[in-house]
């Protein structure tokens, strides 16, 4: 899996990220394994000190598509 991170700061003050997650980070931050494990690309957002996983994509292409939908129409991307 490529070690790629996409990031965009939105006008709302949120930051959207797409990146793979290290297995240990996954174990520490996912309460229930309802995301199918640490393999894939995670789409998440941060606003202030709040961090939340929005979605998981199985491939980089799918992750880029979701990222594009989330940030389309935003300036400063």
C-alpha angles and dihedrals in degrees: 000000000000117000094230127150124190119192135181131177110216127211088246090067094254124124119215120207135188117192145127115262126227113243093242092051089050092051092048098047107032109079097189121024092237093133097069098250136301098296115106136035122303123214109206141162135215126200115175106316094336116105123184136174108230101181146339126231124198095213138035091240092055091046092052090050093052091045090052091052092050096049101034112125093020121124120225095036 
